[in-house]
């Protein structure tokens, strides 16, 4: 369990939304998920994951090409 009540670590969030640790980190750095950083670790508020819909998997360029 996370050090901060009401917050999840990146690993916990990744498990909750069925994505990898690195993908959740990319969501944070791109602004899709709000998080706070303590030292070298990110913490995501639990309410951020309620209703969070991750973007489709895969390269967006290839998704656009296959949709044509």
N, CA, C, O and CB atoms as a CASP TS submission, in Angstrom:
PFRMAT TS
TARGET T0000
AUTHOR 0000-0000-0000
METHOD Language model
MODEL 1
PARENT N/A
ATOM      1  N   UNK     1       0.847  -1.196   0.000  1.00  0.00           N
ATOM      2  CA  UNK     1       0.000   0.000   0.000  1.00  0.00           C
ATOM      3  C   UNK     1       0.876   1.237   0.000  1.00  0.00           C
ATOM      4  O   UNK     1       1.994   1.224   0.516  1.00  0.00           O
ATOM      5  CB  UNK     1      -0.955   0.010   1.221  1.00  0.00           C
ATOM      6  N   UNK     2       0.373   2.270  -0.566  1.00  0.00           N
ATOM      7  CA  UNK     2       1.098   3.521  -0.708  1.00  0.00           C
ATOM      8  C   UNK     2       1.414   4.163   0.639  1.00  0.00           C
ATOM      9  O   UNK     2       0.738   3.911   1.636  1.00  0.00           O
ATOM     10  CB  UNK     2       0.304   4.479  -1.559  1.00  0.00           C
ATOM     11  N   UNK     3       2.449   4.995   0.649  1.00  0.00           N
ATOM     12  CA  UNK     3       2.859   5.725   1.836  1.00  0.00           C
ATOM     13  C   UNK     3       1.836   6.798   2.203  1.00  0.00           C
ATOM     14  O   UNK     3       1.657   7.117   3.378  1.00  0.00           O
ATOM     15  CB  UNK     3       4.231   6.354   1.620  1.00  0.00           C
ATOM     16  N   UNK     4       1.163   7.355   1.185  1.00  0.00           N
ATOM     17  CA  UNK     4       0.200   8.430   1.395  1.00  0.00           C
ATOM     18  C   UNK     4      -1.222   7.896   1.230  1.00  0.00           C
ATOM     19  O   UNK     4      -1.570   7.376   0.170  1.00  0.00           O
ATOM     20  CB  UNK     4       0.460   9.595   0.412  1.00  0.00           C
ATOM     21  N   UNK     5      -2.043   8.022   2.272  1.00  0.00           N
ATOM     22  CA  UNK     5      -3.439   7.574   2.132  1.00  0.00           C
ATOM     23  C   UNK     5      -4.145   8.341   1.001  1.00  0.00           C
ATOM     24  O   UNK     5      -3.991   9.554   0.864  1.00  0.00           O
ATOM     25  CB  UNK     5      -4.208   7.768   3.472  1.00  0.00           C
ATOM     26  N   UNK     6      -4.918   7.604   0.201  1.00  0.00           N
ATOM     27  CA  UNK     6      -5.636   8.222  -0.899  1.00  0.00           C
ATOM     28  C   UNK     6      -4.829   8.337  -2.177  1.00  0.00           C
ATOM     29  O   UNK     6      -5.335   8.825  -3.187  1.00  0.00           O
ATOM     30  CB  UNK     6      -6.092   9.563  -0.494  1.00  0.00           C
ATOM     31  N   UNK     7      -3.582   7.893  -2.147  1.00  0.00           N
ATOM     32  CA  UNK     7      -2.709   7.963  -3.312  1.00  0.00           C
ATOM     33  C   UNK     7      -2.177   6.576  -3.638  1.00  0.00           C
ATOM     34  O   UNK     7      -1.999   5.738  -2.753  1.00  0.00           O
ATOM     35  CB  UNK     7      -1.545   8.949  -3.071  1.00  0.00           C
ATOM     36  N   UNK     8      -1.928   6.350  -4.913  1.00  0.00           N
ATOM     37  CA  UNK     8      -1.356   5.087  -5.374  1.00  0.00           C
ATOM     38  C   UNK     8       0.022   5.332  -5.963  1.00  0.00           C
ATOM     39  O   UNK     8       0.293   6.395  -6.523  1.00  0.00           O
ATOM     40  CB  UNK     8      -2.276   4.411  -6.414  1.00  0.00           C
ATOM     41  N   UNK     9       0.889   4.338  -5.830  1.00  0.00           N
ATOM     42  CA  UNK     9       2.177   4.410  -6.506  1.00  0.00           C
ATOM     43  C   UNK     9       1.944   4.131  -7.989  1.00  0.00           C
ATOM     44  O   UNK     9       0.858   3.708  -8.384  1.00  0.00           O
ATOM     45  CB  UNK     9       3.207   3.397  -5.889  1.00  0.00           C
ATOM     46  N   UNK    10       2.947   4.365  -8.786  1.00  0.00           N
ATOM     47  CA  UNK    10       2.836   4.095 -10.222  1.00  0.00           C
ATOM     48  C   UNK    10       2.555   2.611 -10.455  1.00  0.00           C
ATOM     49  O   UNK    10       1.735   2.262 -11.304  1.00  0.00           O
ATOM     50  CB  UNK    10       4.129   4.523 -10.962  1.00  0.00           C
ATOM     51  N   UNK    11       3.223   1.746  -9.713  1.00  0.00           N
ATOM     52  CA  UNK    11       2.989   0.306  -9.876  1.00  0.00           C
ATOM     53  C   UNK    11       1.561  -0.068  -9.524  1.00  0.00           C
ATOM     54  O   UNK    11       0.940  -0.862 -10.231  1.00  0.00           O
ATOM     55  CB  UNK    11       3.959  -0.494  -9.012  1.00  0.00           C
ATOM     56  N   UNK    12       1.029   0.491  -8.440  1.00  0.00           N
ATOM     57  CA  UNK    12      -0.348   0.196  -8.045  1.00  0.00           C
ATOM     58  C   UNK    12      -1.340   0.717  -9.089  1.00  0.00           C
ATOM     59  O   UNK    12      -2.313   0.041  -9.421  1.00  0.00           O
ATOM     60  CB  UNK    12      -0.653   0.813  -6.667  1.00  0.00           C
ATOM     61  N   UNK    13      -1.085   1.908  -9.594  1.00  0.00           N
ATOM     62  CA  UNK    13      -1.958   2.477 -10.624  1.00  0.00           C
ATOM     63  C   UNK    13      -1.891   1.649 -11.905  1.00  0.00           C
ATOM     64  O   UNK    13      -2.913   1.411 -12.548  1.00  0.00           O
ATOM     65  CB  UNK    13      -1.569   3.939 -10.916  1.00  0.00           C
ATOM     66  N   UNK    14      -0.692   1.214 -12.271  1.00  0.00           N
ATOM     67  CA  UNK    14      -0.527   0.397 -13.481  1.00  0.00           C
ATOM     68  C   UNK    14      -1.330  -0.889 -13.371  1.00  0.00           C
ATOM     69  O   UNK    14      -1.971  -1.311 -14.334  1.00  0.00           O
ATOM     70  CB  UNK    14       0.961   0.072 -13.721  1.00  0.00           C
ATOM     71  N   UNK    15      -1.297  -1.505 -12.214  1.00  0.00           N
ATOM     72  CA  UNK    15      -2.065  -2.732 -12.007  1.00  0.00           C
ATOM     73  C   UNK    15      -3.564  -2.442 -12.075  1.00  0.00           C
ATOM     74  O   UNK    15      -4.326  -3.231 -12.634  1.00  0.00           O
ATOM     75  CB  UNK    15      -1.704  -3.374 -10.652  1.00  0.00           C
ATOM     76  N   UNK    16      -3.982  -1.321 -11.510  1.00  0.00           N
ATOM     77  CA  UNK    16      -5.402  -0.973 -11.467  1.00  0.00           C
ATOM     78  C   UNK    16      -5.977  -0.717 -12.858  1.00  0.00           C
ATOM     79  O   UNK    16      -7.145  -1.024 -13.098  1.00  0.00           O
ATOM     80  CB  UNK    16      -5.610   0.251 -10.595  1.00  0.00           C
ATOM     81  N   UNK    17      -5.187  -0.161 -13.783  1.00  0.00           N
ATOM     82  CA  UNK    17      -5.701   0.144 -15.124  1.00  0.00           C
ATOM     83  C   UNK    17      -5.148  -0.799 -16.192  1.00  0.00           C
ATOM     84  O   UNK    17      -5.335  -0.572 -17.387  1.00  0.00           O
ATOM     85  CB  UNK    17      -5.365   1.578 -15.493  1.00  0.00           C
ATOM     86  N   UNK    18      -4.474  -1.848 -15.757  1.00  0.00           N
ATOM     87  CA  UNK    18      -3.948  -2.875 -16.665  1.00  0.00           C
ATOM     88  C   UNK    18      -3.004  -2.300 -17.717  1.00  0.00           C
ATOM     89  O   UNK    18      -3.137  -2.573 -18.910  1.00  0.00           O
ATOM     90  CB  UNK    18      -5.092  -3.592 -17.352  1.00  0.00           C
ATOM     91  N   UNK    19      -2.056  -1.504 -17.250  1.00  0.00           N
ATOM     92  CA  UNK    19      -1.009  -0.939 -18.098  1.00  0.00           C
ATOM     93  C   UNK    19       0.335  -1.150 -17.405  1.00  0.00           C
ATOM     94  O   UNK    19       0.380  -1.547 -16.241  1.00  0.00           O
ATOM     95  CB  UNK    19      -1.265   0.581 -18.383  1.00  0.00           C
ATOM     96  N   UNK    20       1.415  -0.887 -18.111  1.00  0.00           N
ATOM     97  CA  UNK    20       2.748  -1.060 -17.539  1.00  0.00           C
ATOM     98  C   UNK    20       3.142   0.164 -16.713  1.00  0.00           C
ATOM     99  O   UNK    20       2.544   1.234 -16.826  1.00  0.00           O
ATOM    100  CB  UNK    20       3.784  -1.309 -18.651  1.00  0.00           C
ATOM    101  N   UNK    21       4.150  -0.022 -15.894  1.00  0.00           N
ATOM    102  CA  UNK    21       4.709   1.067 -15.086  1.00  0.00           C
ATOM    103  C   UNK    21       5.143   2.214 -15.983  1.00  0.00           C
ATOM    104  O   UNK    21       4.837   3.374 -15.706  1.00  0.00           O
ATOM    105  CB  UNK    21       5.901   0.568 -14.240  1.00  0.00           C
ATOM    106  N   UNK    22       5.860   1.894 -17.065  1.00  0.00           N
ATOM    107  CA  UNK    22       6.361   2.943 -17.949  1.00  0.00           C
ATOM    108  C   UNK    22       5.222   3.669 -18.668  1.00  0.00           C
ATOM    109  O   UNK    22       5.323   4.869 -18.923  1.00  0.00           O
ATOM    110  CB  UNK    22       7.327   2.350 -18.972  1.00  0.00           C
ATOM    111  N   UNK    23       4.149   2.964 -18.994  1.00  0.00           N
ATOM    112  CA  UNK    23       3.021   3.613 -19.659  1.00  0.00           C
ATOM    113  C   UNK    23       2.341   4.593 -18.709  1.00  0.00           C
ATOM    114  O   UNK    23       1.983   5.696 -19.121  1.00  0.00           O
ATOM    115  CB  UNK    23       2.009   2.564 -20.162  1.00  0.00           C
ATOM    116  N   UNK    24       2.158   4.214 -17.455  1.00  0.00           N
ATOM    117  CA  UNK    24       1.545   5.122 -16.477  1.00  0.00           C
ATOM    118  C   UNK    24       2.435   6.349 -16.287  1.00  0.00           C
ATOM    119  O   UNK    24       1.933   7.467 -16.168  1.00  0.00           O
ATOM    120  CB  UNK    24       1.314   4.399 -15.116  1.00  0.00           C
ATOM    121  N   UNK    25       3.741   6.147 -16.256  1.00  0.00           N
ATOM    122  CA  UNK    25       4.662   7.284 -16.148  1.00  0.00           C
ATOM    123  C   UNK    25       4.504   8.216 -17.349  1.00  0.00           C
ATOM    124  O   UNK    25       4.543   9.436 -17.192  1.00  0.00           O
ATOM    125  CB  UNK    25       6.126   6.792 -16.041  1.00  0.00           C
ATOM    126  N   UNK    26       4.329   7.658 -18.538  1.00  0.00           N
ATOM    127  CA  UNK    26       4.101   8.497 -19.732  1.00  0.00           C
ATOM    128  C   UNK    26       2.778   9.248 -19.623  1.00  0.00           C
ATOM    129  O   UNK    26       2.698  10.405 -20.035  1.00  0.00           O
ATOM    130  CB  UNK    26       4.110   7.633 -21.016  1.00  0.00           C
ATOM    131  N   UNK    27       1.737   8.615 -19.076  1.00  0.00           N
ATOM    132  CA  UNK    27       0.460   9.309 -18.868  1.00  0.00           C
ATOM    133  C   UNK    27       0.648  10.502 -17.938  1.00  0.00           C
ATOM    134  O   UNK    27       0.043  11.554 -18.146  1.00  0.00           O
ATOM    135  CB  UNK    27      -0.600   8.343 -18.289  1.00  0.00           C
ATOM    136  N   UNK    28       1.476  10.344 -16.922  1.00  0.00           N
ATOM    137  CA  UNK    28       1.729  11.431 -15.970  1.00  0.00           C
ATOM    138  C   UNK    28       2.486  12.562 -16.657  1.00  0.00           C
ATOM    139  O   UNK    28       2.084  13.723 -16.574  1.00  0.00           O
ATOM    140  CB  UNK    28       2.526  10.916 -14.746  1.00  0.00           C
ATOM    141  N   UNK    29       3.576  12.225 -17.332  1.00  0.00           N
ATOM    142  CA  UNK    29       4.409  13.272 -17.940  1.00  0.00           C
ATOM    143  C   UNK    29       3.712  13.965 -19.109  1.00  0.00           C
ATOM    144  O   UNK    29       4.035  15.108 -19.433  1.00  0.00           O
ATOM    145  CB  UNK    29       5.728  12.677 -18.415  1.00  0.00           C
ATOM    146  N   UNK    30       2.755  13.279 -19.747  1.00  0.00           N
ATOM    147  CA  UNK    30       2.024  13.910 -20.844  1.00  0.00           C
ATOM    148  C   UNK    30       0.789  14.672 -20.349  1.00  0.00           C
ATOM    149  O   UNK    30       0.130  15.357 -21.130  1.00  0.00           O
ATOM    150  CB  UNK    30       1.607  12.856 -21.864  1.00  0.00           C
ATOM    151  N   UNK    31       0.480  14.553 -19.067  1.00  0.00           N
ATOM    152  CA  UNK    31      -0.641  15.294 -18.505  1.00  0.00           C
ATOM    153  C   UNK    31      -1.968  14.555 -18.493  1.00  0.00           C
ATOM    154  O   UNK    31      -2.980  15.129 -18.090  1.00  0.00           O
ATOM    155  CB  UNK    31      -0.807  16.541 -19.250  1.00  0.00           C
ATOM    156  N   UNK    32      -1.996  13.293 -18.922  1.00  0.00           N
ATOM    157  CA  UNK    32      -3.245  12.534 -18.898  1.00  0.00           C
ATOM    158  C   UNK    32      -3.653  12.142 -17.485  1.00  0.00           C
ATOM    159  O   UNK    32      -4.842  12.014 -17.188  1.00  0.00           O
ATOM    160  CB  UNK    32      -3.113  11.291 -19.752  1.00  0.00           C
ATOM    161  N   UNK    33      -2.673  11.953 -16.619  1.00  0.00           N
ATOM    162  CA  UNK    33      -2.920  11.658 -15.210  1.00  0.00           C
ATOM    163  C   UNK    33      -2.225  12.708 -14.353  1.00  0.00           C
ATOM    164  O   UNK    33      -1.073  13.063 -14.604  1.00  0.00           O
ATOM    165  CB  UNK    33      -2.426  10.229 -14.841  1.00  0.00           C
ATOM    166  N   UNK    34      -2.929  13.200 -13.344  1.00  0.00           N
ATOM    167  CA  UNK    34      -2.344  14.140 -12.396  1.00  0.00           C
ATOM    168  C   UNK    34      -1.649  13.327 -11.311  1.00  0.00           C
ATOM    169  O   UNK    34      -2.165  12.297 -10.877  1.00  0.00           O
ATOM    170  CB  UNK    34      -3.432  15.099 -11.787  1.00  0.00           C
ATOM    171  N   UNK    35      -0.493  13.782 -10.877  1.00  0.00           N
ATOM    172  CA  UNK    35       0.262  13.087  -9.839  1.00  0.00           C
ATOM    173  C   UNK    35       1.177  14.074  -9.124  1.00  0.00           C
ATOM    174  O   UNK    35       1.459  15.164  -9.623  1.00  0.00           O
ATOM    175  CB  UNK    35       1.083  11.920 -10.439  1.00  0.00           C
ATOM    176  N   UNK    36       1.629  13.666  -7.949  1.00  0.00           N
ATOM    177  CA  UNK    36       2.617  14.459  -7.230  1.00  0.00           C
ATOM    178  C   UNK    36       3.896  13.636  -7.153  1.00  0.00           C
ATOM    179  O   UNK    36       3.858  12.406  -7.173  1.00  0.00           O
ATOM    180  CB  UNK    36       2.107  14.862  -5.799  1.00  0.00           C
ATOM    181  N   UNK    37       5.001  14.311  -7.066  1.00  0.00           N
ATOM    182  CA  UNK    37       6.278  13.617  -7.003  1.00  0.00           C
ATOM    183  C   UNK    37       6.930  13.895  -5.655  1.00  0.00           C
ATOM    184  O   UNK    37       7.093  15.049  -5.260  1.00  0.00           O
ATOM    185  CB  UNK    37       7.207  14.053  -8.167  1.00  0.00           C
ATOM    186  N   UNK    38       7.296  12.845  -4.965  1.00  0.00           N
ATOM    187  CA  UNK    38       8.021  12.919  -3.708  1.00  0.00           C
ATOM    188  C   UNK    38       9.336  12.190  -3.908  1.00  0.00           C
ATOM    189  O   UNK    38       9.359  10.973  -4.092  1.00  0.00           O
ATOM    190  CB  UNK    38       7.197  12.308  -2.521  1.00  0.00           C
ATOM    191  N   UNK    39      10.427  12.936  -3.871  1.00  0.00           N
ATOM    192  CA  UNK    39      11.726  12.333  -4.152  1.00  0.00           C
ATOM    193  C   UNK    39      11.750  11.898  -5.605  1.00  0.00           C
ATOM    194  O   UNK    39      11.586  12.716  -6.511  1.00  0.00           O
ATOM    195  CB  UNK    39      12.011  11.130  -3.205  1.00  0.00           C
ATOM    196  N   UNK    40      11.955  10.613  -5.823  1.00  0.00           N
ATOM    197  CA  UNK    40      11.972  10.106  -7.207  1.00  0.00           C
ATOM    198  C   UNK    40      10.759   9.231  -7.508  1.00  0.00           C
ATOM    199  O   UNK    40      10.766   8.474  -8.478  1.00  0.00           O
ATOM    200  CB  UNK    40      13.254   9.310  -7.464  1.00  0.00           C
ATOM    201  N   UNK    41       9.718   9.330  -6.683  1.00  0.00           N
ATOM    202  CA  UNK    41       8.540   8.484  -6.873  1.00  0.00           C
ATOM    203  C   UNK    41       7.282   9.330  -7.087  1.00  0.00           C
ATOM    204  O   UNK    41       7.068  10.333  -6.406  1.00  0.00           O
ATOM    205  CB  UNK    41       8.351   7.555  -5.665  1.00  0.00           C
ATOM    206  N   UNK    42       6.449   8.901  -8.055  1.00  0.00           N
ATOM    207  CA  UNK    42       5.187   9.557  -8.333  1.00  0.00           C
ATOM    208  C   UNK    42       4.079   8.919  -7.509  1.00  0.00           C
ATOM    209  O   UNK    42       4.096   7.717  -7.246  1.00  0.00           O
ATOM    210  CB  UNK    42       4.857   9.487  -9.830  1.00  0.00           C
ATOM    211  N   UNK    43       3.104   9.750  -7.099  1.00  0.00           N
ATOM    212  CA  UNK    43       1.916   9.274  -6.401  1.00  0.00           C
ATOM    213  C   UNK    43       0.690   9.846  -7.100  1.00  0.00           C
ATOM    214  O   UNK    43       0.583  11.055  -7.303  1.00  0.00           O
ATOM    215  CB  UNK    43       1.944   9.676  -4.891  1.00  0.00           C
ATOM    216  N   UNK    44      -0.238   8.956  -7.465  1.00  0.00           N
ATOM    217  CA  UNK    44      -1.426   9.326  -8.213  1.00  0.00           C
ATOM    218  C   UNK    44      -2.622   9.301  -7.265  1.00  0.00           C
ATOM    219  O   UNK    44      -2.837   8.300  -6.582  1.00  0.00           O
ATOM    220  CB  UNK    44      -1.647   8.373  -9.426  1.00  0.00           C
ATOM    221  N   UNK    45      -3.407  10.383  -7.209  1.00  0.00           N
ATOM    222  CA  UNK    45      -4.621  10.354  -6.382  1.00  0.00           C
ATOM    223  C   UNK    45      -5.569   9.256  -6.876  1.00  0.00           C
ATOM    224  O   UNK    45      -5.779   9.101  -8.079  1.00  0.00           O
ATOM    225  CB  UNK    45      -5.337  11.737  -6.407  1.00  0.00           C
ATOM    226  N   UNK    46      -6.133   8.504  -5.938  1.00  0.00           N
ATOM    227  CA  UNK    46      -7.025   7.406  -6.310  1.00  0.00           C
ATOM    228  C   UNK    46      -8.176   7.870  -7.188  1.00  0.00           C
ATOM    229  O   UNK    46      -8.584   7.156  -8.103  1.00  0.00           O
ATOM    230  CB  UNK    46      -7.571   6.738  -5.070  1.00  0.00           C
ATOM    231  N   UNK    47      -8.711   9.077  -6.914  1.00  0.00           N
ATOM    232  CA  UNK    47      -9.856   9.553  -7.698  1.00  0.00           C
ATOM    233  C   UNK    47      -9.499   9.798  -9.159  1.00  0.00           C
ATOM    234  O   UNK    47     -10.389   9.842 -10.009  1.00  0.00           O
ATOM    235  CB  UNK    47     -10.406  10.829  -7.091  1.00  0.00           C
ATOM    236  N   UNK    48      -8.198   9.959  -9.470  1.00  0.00           N
ATOM    237  CA  UNK    48      -7.776  10.133 -10.862  1.00  0.00           C
ATOM    238  C   UNK    48      -8.054   8.879 -11.695  1.00  0.00           C
ATOM    239  O   UNK    48      -8.273   8.961 -12.903  1.00  0.00           O
ATOM    240  CB  UNK    48      -6.284  10.480 -10.923  1.00  0.00           C
ATOM    241  N   UNK    49      -8.042   7.726 -11.037  1.00  0.00           N
ATOM    242  CA  UNK    49      -8.229   6.478 -11.774  1.00  0.00           C
ATOM    243  C   UNK    49      -9.689   6.091 -11.919  1.00  0.00           C
ATOM    244  O   UNK    49     -10.028   5.246 -12.748  1.00  0.00           O
ATOM    245  CB  UNK    49      -7.485   5.368 -11.095  1.00  0.00           C
ATOM    246  N   UNK    50     -10.562   6.704 -11.118  1.00  0.00           N
ATOM    247  CA  UNK    50     -11.991   6.400 -11.239  1.00  0.00           C
ATOM    248  C   UNK    50     -12.487   6.999 -12.543  1.00  0.00           C
ATOM    249  O   UNK    50     -12.481   8.218 -12.717  1.00  0.00           O
ATOM    250  CB  UNK    50     -12.808   6.953 -10.015  1.00  0.00           C
ATOM    251  N   UNK    51     -12.907   6.154 -13.441  1.00  0.00           N
ATOM    252  CA  UNK    51     -13.398   6.611 -14.724  1.00  0.00           C
ATOM    253  C   UNK    51     -12.310   6.945 -15.732  1.00  0.00           C
ATOM    254  O   UNK    51     -12.613   7.396 -16.837  1.00  0.00           O
ATOM    255  CB  UNK    51     -14.248   7.792 -14.523  1.00  0.00           C
ATOM    256  N   UNK    52     -11.033   6.731 -15.369  1.00  0.00           N
ATOM    257  CA  UNK    52      -9.952   7.007 -16.311  1.00  0.00           C
ATOM    258  C   UNK    52     -10.012   6.007 -17.450  1.00  0.00           C
ATOM    259  O   UNK    52     -10.036   4.797 -17.225  1.00  0.00           O
ATOM    260  CB  UNK    52      -8.574   6.953 -15.610  1.00  0.00           C
ATOM    261  N   UNK    53     -10.035   6.508 -18.653  1.00  0.00           N
ATOM    262  CA  UNK    53     -10.063   5.662 -19.851  1.00  0.00           C
ATOM    263  C   UNK    53      -8.735   5.827 -20.575  1.00  0.00           C
ATOM    264  O   UNK    53      -8.513   6.839 -21.241  1.00  0.00           O
ATOM    265  CB  UNK    53     -11.269   6.032 -20.792  1.00  0.00           C
ATOM    266  N   UNK    54      -7.848   4.841 -20.451  1.00  0.00           N
ATOM    267  CA  UNK    54      -6.553   4.957 -21.146  1.00  0.00           C
ATOM    268  C   UNK    54      -6.744   5.024 -22.652  1.00  0.00           C
ATOM    269  O   UNK    54      -7.676   4.426 -23.190  1.00  0.00           O
ATOM    270  CB  UNK    54      -5.640   3.774 -20.789  1.00  0.00           C
ATOM    271  N   UNK    55      -5.868   5.743 -23.333  1.00  0.00           N
ATOM    272  CA  UNK    55      -5.934   5.761 -24.800  1.00  0.00           C
ATOM    273  C   UNK    55      -5.741   4.348 -25.347  1.00  0.00           C
ATOM    274  O   UNK    55      -5.178   3.496 -24.659  1.00  0.00           O
ATOM    275  CB  UNK    55      -4.862   6.720 -25.389  1.00  0.00           C
ATOM    276  N   UNK    56      -6.194   4.090 -26.561  1.00  0.00           N
ATOM    277  CA  UNK    56      -6.002   2.762 -27.155  1.00  0.00           C
ATOM    278  C   UNK    56      -4.515   2.403 -27.216  1.00  0.00           C
ATOM    279  O   UNK    56      -3.655   3.272 -27.355  1.00  0.00           O
ATOM    280  CB  UNK    56      -6.619   2.708 -28.569  1.00  0.00           C
ATOM    281  N   UNK    57      -4.241   1.122 -27.112  1.00  0.00           N
ATOM    282  CA  UNK    57      -2.860   0.653 -27.196  1.00  0.00           C
ATOM    283  C   UNK    57      -2.345   0.780 -28.619  1.00  0.00           C
ATOM    284  O   UNK    57      -3.114   0.784 -29.580  1.00  0.00           O
ATOM    285  CB  UNK    57      -2.749  -0.804 -26.717  1.00  0.00           C
ATOM    286  N   UNK    58      -1.037   0.883 -28.734  1.00  0.00           N
ATOM    287  CA  UNK    58      -0.404   0.884 -30.043  1.00  0.00           C
ATOM    288  C   UNK    58      -0.042   2.269 -30.530  1.00  0.00           C
ATOM    289  O   UNK    58      -0.410   3.280 -29.933  1.00  0.00           O
ATOM    290  CB  UNK    58      -1.297   0.232 -31.035  1.00  0.00           C
ATOM    291  N   UNK    59       0.676   2.286 -31.609  1.00  0.00           N
ATOM    292  CA  UNK    59       1.156   3.522 -32.207  1.00  0.00           C
ATOM    293  C   UNK    59       0.002   4.253 -32.898  1.00  0.00           C
ATOM    294  O   UNK    59      -0.665   3.673 -33.755  1.00  0.00           O
ATOM    295  CB  UNK    59       2.296   3.233 -33.208  1.00  0.00           C
ATOM    296  N   UNK    60      -0.246   5.521 -32.538  1.00  0.00           N
ATOM    297  CA  UNK    60      -1.359   6.253 -33.151  1.00  0.00           C
ATOM    298  C   UNK    60      -1.239   6.375 -34.677  1.00  0.00           C
ATOM    299  O   UNK    60      -2.254   6.405 -35.373  1.00  0.00           O
ATOM    300  CB  UNK    60      -1.450   7.635 -32.543  1.00  0.00           C
ATOM    301  N   UNK    61      -0.029   6.444 -35.191  1.00  0.00           N
ATOM    302  CA  UNK    61       0.161   6.552 -36.637  1.00  0.00           C
ATOM    303  C   UNK    61      -0.378   5.304 -37.330  1.00  0.00           C
ATOM    304  O   UNK    61      -1.045   5.404 -38.360  1.00  0.00           O
ATOM    305  CB  UNK    61       1.656   6.757 -36.980  1.00  0.00           C
ATOM    306  N   UNK    62      -0.093   4.135 -36.772  1.00  0.00           N
ATOM    307  CA  UNK    62      -0.559   2.894 -37.374  1.00  0.00           C
ATOM    308  C   UNK    62      -2.077   2.753 -37.223  1.00  0.00           C
ATOM    309  O   UNK    62      -2.736   2.217 -38.114  1.00  0.00           O
ATOM    310  CB  UNK    62       0.155   1.692 -36.738  1.00  0.00           C
ATOM    311  N   UNK    63      -2.638   3.230 -36.099  1.00  0.00           N
ATOM    312  CA  UNK    63      -4.086   3.178 -35.933  1.00  0.00           C
ATOM    313  C   UNK    63      -4.776   4.043 -36.975  1.00  0.00           C
ATOM    314  O   UNK    63      -5.803   3.650 -37.528  1.00  0.00           O
ATOM    315  CB  UNK    63      -4.485   3.626 -34.525  1.00  0.00           C
ATOM    316  N   UNK    64      -4.216   5.226 -37.248  1.00  0.00           N
ATOM    317  CA  UNK    64      -4.797   6.115 -38.262  1.00  0.00           C
ATOM    318  C   UNK    64      -4.727   5.484 -39.648  1.00  0.00           C
ATOM    319  O   UNK    64      -5.684   5.575 -40.417  1.00  0.00           O
ATOM    320  CB  UNK    64      -4.074   7.472 -38.266  1.00  0.00           C
ATOM    321  N   UNK    65      -3.598   4.842 -39.977  1.00  0.00           N
ATOM    322  CA  UNK    65      -3.432   4.229 -41.300  1.00  0.00           C
ATOM    323  C   UNK    65      -4.408   3.070 -41.485  1.00  0.00           C
ATOM    324  O   UNK    65      -4.967   2.902 -42.569  1.00  0.00           O
ATOM    325  CB  UNK    65      -1.983   3.738 -41.491  1.00  0.00           C
ATOM    326  N   UNK    66      -4.619   2.269 -40.442  1.00  0.00           N
ATOM    327  CA  UNK    66      -5.497   1.109 -40.570  1.00  0.00           C
ATOM    328  C   UNK    66      -6.958   1.521 -40.598  1.00  0.00           C
ATOM    329  O   UNK    66      -7.802   0.753 -41.060  1.00  0.00           O
ATOM    330  CB  UNK    66      -5.255   0.133 -39.431  1.00  0.00           C
ATOM    331  N   UNK    67      -7.279   2.728 -40.109  1.00  0.00           N
ATOM    332  CA  UNK    67      -8.671   3.201 -40.129  1.00  0.00           C
ATOM    333  C   UNK    67      -9.084   3.707 -41.499  1.00  0.00           C
ATOM    334  O   UNK    67     -10.276   3.852 -41.773  1.00  0.00           O
ATOM    335  CB  UNK    67      -8.866   4.304 -39.102  1.00  0.00           C
ATOM    336  N   UNK    68      -8.112   3.977 -42.367  1.00  0.00           N
ATOM    337  CA  UNK    68      -8.411   4.520 -43.703  1.00  0.00           C
ATOM    338  C   UNK    68      -8.884   3.445 -44.653  1.00  0.00           C
ATOM    339  O   UNK    68      -9.177   3.732 -45.814  1.00  0.00           O
ATOM    340  CB  UNK    68      -7.186   5.208 -44.286  1.00  0.00           C
TER
END
